[in-house]
Amino acid sequence: MHTEEDNYRFLTEEPVDKVVVAMAVPTIISMLVTSIYNIVDTFFVGQIDTQSTAAVGIVFSIMFIAQAFGFFFGHGSGNYISRELGAKRHQNAVVMASNGFFLSFFFGLIFLVVCELLLRRLSLWLGSTPTILPYTERYMGIVLLGSPFLTSSLTLNNQMRLQGNARLAMVGIVSGAVLNCLLDPLLIFGFDMGVAGAAWATVIGQVVSFIILIAMTHRPENITISWSNFHPSWLTIKEIFYGGSPSLSRQGLGCIATIALNIAAGAFGDAAIAAMSIVNRITMFVMSAVVGLGQGFQPLCGFCYGARLYPRMRTAYWFTVKTGTFFLIIVGAVGIIFSDSIILIFRDDPDVVRIGSAALVWQLCTYPLNAFSMTSNMMTQVCRKPWRANILAASRRGLFFIPLIIVLPHWFGLTGVEMCQSCSDVLSFFLTVPIMAYTFRQIKEEGR
């Protein structure tokens, strides 16, 4: 059984490639399994009808907000924890862990109450058409019940990962996701609950993940969560904001982008909404592996930044970028070749397949650029460069995507919807280059 001191030595002394891979593998598994259970929801709901498939895609955008705040508190507290542990200031890390967890749980409760009170309005704001609205309300009303467990589970998961305990974090998240996958067909078809069955499967999985992760905090290699250490202060909130706001920007703008995408696609019918929902799930599944790789880099980055081991941190950064880019080139090529067959797995509807396969090809063409953009965003976030991290986090799904999803469909019709994310990825890449050049020059000066 590892101790905190073992984690410190491993992250600051072992070969960089070994550390990044060791930290990344369980995180990638967590990300892939989480993405798989999102895809499983889409797959099983897709066997019901097109309206149910579209409803799940619409509700996914509101759950993006809950996830955004889970990552906000998790990354905000976790990045601080990793830097403090790297600098050997243990008590600061202990207090921050409890503050991050309880603030996240309380926010999840507030989010649940507000959204349930505004259920119909939210369904319409998110892009529901009259035919989709009943399915959206039914699915969202149930899924929201898991909000406090979702936000606090994501917070705990990221705190553990940034302490260097990625395997334990994986167990908590994967357990709930696997249970969700098993319950989906049972509740949807076995108990004939339809789209409500998919919602209950999601909530049960989230509660189970929450229970397991709380239990994991009592292991010796983890910081224990305790009410007695819950002392929120202006300093705590400021550090959580600096470390977590890029995640909030990334996820929150992702939510707005998904809403804008649903509205833009809705002009071309329910099939377009369903197709773009499916493509979003597929591309998120592909990107989850690269995000997992980047998250494997983050603990090393945080500990090395806190310990002022800047050359080691830079070596790990470039290893992560190169590995992620190579992976996306291979997967992108396979996805482009089999695009029709991939969409057909989720919905046997000629219109959905036609629209979805075209959108998938557009997105996968530029996906290799995202390894550089994503890793750069994670590095600036961990190293407490909040404004740069926020700009990079906002660029791909906000700064560029939102204006493009308004303009491109006006010029190119449905093709404009399909190509929007690809255009945004290219612009994000070119924005990242000068920001990272400046960041590395600044870190070099800090080292001197």
Secondary structure, DSSP 4 states (H G I P E B T S, - for coil): ---HHHHHHHHHHS-HHHHHHHHHHHHHHHHHHHHHHHHHHHHHHHTT-HHHHHHHHHHHHHHHHHHHHHHHHHHHHHHHHHHHHHTT-HHHHHHHHHHHHHHHHHHHHHHHHHHHHTHHHHHHHTT--TTTHHHHHHHHHHHGGGHHHHHHHHHHHHHHHHTT-HHHHHHHHHHHHHHHHHHHHIIIIIS--THHHHHHHHHHHHHHHHHHHHHHTTSTTSPPP-GGG----HHHHHHHHHHHHHHHHHHHHHHHHHHHHHHHHHTT-HHHHHHHHHHHHHHHHHHHHHHHHHHHHHHHHHHHHHTT-HHHHHHHHHHHHHHHHHHHHHHHHHHHHTHHHHHHHH---HHHHHHHHHHHHHHHHHGGGHHHHHHHHHHHHHTT-HHHHHHHHHIIIIITHHHHHHHHHHHHTHHHHHHHHHHHHHHHHHHHHHHHHHHHHHHHHHH-
